[in-house]
Amino acid sequence: MTAAALKTLMEHYGEAVWNYAYYLARNRSAADDIARETGAALSFPSSKDGDAEVSVPLAAMISIPVLDDGSSPVYDTLPPLPKMTFPLPADMEGKLEAALVFRADTGSAYMLLVPAGWKASAVTGVNGSYATALEDPADPQQRLDYSDNAWGCTGCATGSIGTYFPGKAGWAEQQGFTVIPPAFTRQYVAGTEGADARTVRYSLAAEAKDYQTEGTAYYEEGEWGYLFRQLELTSSSGSAGQDAAVLETILSFFTANSGPLILPAAGNTEAGAEQPGGRKPAVQ
């Protein structure tokens, strides 16, 4: 979310946004903090020079619950940001933003790398699942969609794993789910062991003519069922489309963290210190 986009949002919905933030935080100063963009920048190491830094804007937003009767606990302290260690090419400055999504229901947050200047929104589902959507204000057909079932709806996760992971359709159908994979133009698993074996990259033609969708997904099996995280970025395949390096950086940040970078609630440094599957997050 850019400063201009935030200004427009606040001009039309500012009071409602502030009131919602105040309702969540039950604290005036915290509402002021949550309802505005951070105005900060985040530094990443350069992929070419380890001593140099690449700075990108840090834009914050609240994940809005689909249903909230006011009885749920709320948190008003933003998690601390760790030092970034994921390397960025120097030419990503001006092309990328770090989107920080705060969840007042848990006090945690997550962060994605996204195209600079795109309009963003985030929601939390009734079952705890969550999603973030962004679109290019100059071309709404260009968009980024992230979703996480947060261990909820195991059936949904099973169907998604069968749909997007090679060789998993039969497994999903054995669980009672019909799988109709999309027409992939490219599809491959990141590796053969650990989290890489549960990470897929794929490409497919978007519904709009001359647009392409690049995606990645990650899954994990646990005592609660299945976790499924997915990020897709749809852009024009023409010269006005997203820079290939931008696409690759956004998707690589996701795969490096087995999803977004998870920031545990303040005071809970143990939770989220290591990503699912044993893969260390791209921070130190």
N, C-alpha and C positions, 0 to 999 in steps of 0.2 A: 504494500500500500504506500503510495507516494504521499508527500505532504499535500499536494494539490488534491489528490483523491480523498485524503482524510478531511481536508477543509470542506470539500463538497459534501462529504458524508455528515460532518458535524453541522453544516449549514442547514441541511434538511432533517437530520435525525439526531443532532447533537444532544438535545435535552434527553431524548429517550435513551441514547447510548450512555450518557452520564448517569441517569436514573438507574439503568440496569446495572452499571458498574457499582453504584452506591448500594443497590439492593444486594449485590453479591458480596461486596466488601464490608458493608455496614460501617463504613469509615470514610469521611469526606476527603481527606488527603489521599487515601488509597484509591478512591474513585477517580480523583483527578489524574493520578498516575496511570491507572489502567485504561482510562477512556481516551488517552492521547497516545500518539506515536512516540516512541522513545527518542527520536531525533538523534540517535547514536550511530556510530559506525563500528563494524566488527573487523578485526584484522586477522588475516590468514597468512601463513608462510607462502612465499612465492615458490612455484614449482621449478623455477630455473635457478633461483638464488635463495638458499636456505636462510640467509641473513636478512633478506629483504622481506617486506610485507605487502600484501595486497588488501586494500580496504574496500569493504562493501557496506552499503547502508543496512542498518538493522531496523526492521519495521515490526512492531508488536501489535497483536490483536487478541481479543477474547474469543474463546470457543463458546458459542451460544448454545445452551441446552435446548433440545427440542421440547422437553417437558420438564418443568420445575415447579413443584407445589410450595416451595419455600421451606420445606422441612429438612432438606439436605444440608449438611455442613458446607460452609464456604471458606475459602482461604483468600487472603489479600496480600500475601508476601510473594513477590516474584522470585523464582529460583535464581541463584547466582549463575552467571555464564562462565564456563570453564575456558581455558586458553585453547584456541583452535590450533589443530595440528594438520588438518586436511589441507594439502597444498593446492593453491589456485594459480592458474596462469595470470600473468600480469595484465593481459588485455581483458580480463573479466571485470575490471573496474569500470563502472558505468553500464555494465550489461547484466549484472546479477544483484539481487538483494538477499539478505538473510531474513526469512519470515519466522518470527517467534510467536508461537500460539500458546497463550496461557489458559490453563484449565482451572477455573475457580472451584470446581467441584472436588478436585484432588490436590490443588496447590502445585501441581507439576506443569511442565510445559514441554513443547517439542519444537524443533527448528528444522526448516527445509531451506535449501537454496532454490530460488525462484527467479524468473526473468524480472529485470528491473522495470518498474512502472506499471505492472499489472495490478488490476483491482482484485482484492482478496476478501474471502469470508470463510468462517470456520464454524462448525457445529458439532455438538456432542449428542449422540443418540440416547434413547431411553435405556438401552442395555449397556451403555458405556462405550459403544463404538464411537469413532470420531472421524471427521473428514475436513479437508480444506480444499477450496476451489479458487482458482485465479483465472482471470481472462484479460486478454489484451484489449484495452479500451479502444484502440485504433482498429482492431480486427477481432471481434468476439469469437470468431471461429477458432482463433488461437487460444488455447487454454491449458491449464495444468490442473489435474485432479489427483488428490491423495486421499486414501481411505485406509482405516485400520479397524478390524472387527474387535480388537481388545479382548480376545478370548471369548467373545460372545457369539451367539448364532453359529454353533459348530457346523450345522448343515450348510450354511452359506459358505463357510470357509472350505468345507470339503468340496463343494461344487466348484469353487473358484480355483482350488488347487488342481482339480481334474481338468479344468478348462485351460489354464495357462501353463502348466508344467508338462513337458514331454513325458509320455509314458504313464501319466497319472489318470487318464480318462477311464480306463478299465477299472482301476482301483476305486474311483469315485462311484462308478456305476455299481460296483459290488456293494457299496454302502447304501445304495438305493437312490442315487442321484443321476439324472440324465444329463450328459455333458455334450454340448454342441460347440466345439472350439471355433473361434473366429478364423478368418482366412489370414493366417500369419504370412508375412513375406519374409520374416526372419524370426527364429526362435532358438535360444540355446541356454543351457544351464551354465552358471558361472564356474563351476568346478565339480569335483567328485567327492569332496570330503567337507564335513562340518557345515557351516552356514552357507558356504559357496554351493553346496549340493542342494540347498533349499532356496537358492536365489536364481531367478530367471530373467533374461533380457529378451525383448521381442519387438517386432515392428509389424504394423498392419496399416492398411489404407483406411483413412478416416471416412466418415459418411459424406463429408463435403468434398467435392471434386478438387483435386490438386492439393489436398492436405494429407499429411502423414502423421500417424501416431506412433511415438516411441514409448515403450513401457518397461517397467521392471516390477517384480513382485518377490516377496519373501514369505516363507511360512515356517511354522514350528509346531511340533506336537508336544503336548504337556498334559499334566493331570487334569486340566480344565477342558481339554479338547484341542482345538487348533487355533493358532494365531495366524492371521493372513493380512499382510500389508501390501499395498499396491500404489504405484505412482505412474501416471500417464501424462505425456505432454504432446499435445496436438498442435502442429504448426504448418504453415504453408510450405509447400515443396519448391516454391519459386524463389526468386532472388530476395523477396521481401520477408521470407521466412526466418525462423530463428537460426542463428549462427550454429553450425555443427558443434563447435567447441563449447558453446553454452549448453546445448542439449547434453553433451557427454559429461560435462561437469556436474550438472544437476542430477543426472542419473547415477554418476559415480559416487557422489556424496551419499545418496540413498543406499547404494549397495555397500559402501564402506561402513555404514552404521546399521545395516540390516533394517533399514527404514529411516525415519527421521532421526536426528540427534535428540535423544530423550534427556530431559533435565528434571531430575527428581525434585520433589517439593523441598523447600528450604528447611534445613534441620534434618533431612532424611538423605544423607550423603551415601548411604549404603545402597538404597534402592536405585536402580538404573545406572549404577557405576559400571556395570558391564552389560552389554546388550544381550538379548536372547541368542542362544546358540554358542555362547562363549566368545563371540567376537568383540574385541575392545572397540569402543567408540572412537571416532576420529578426533579426539581431544586428549589433553594430558592434564 
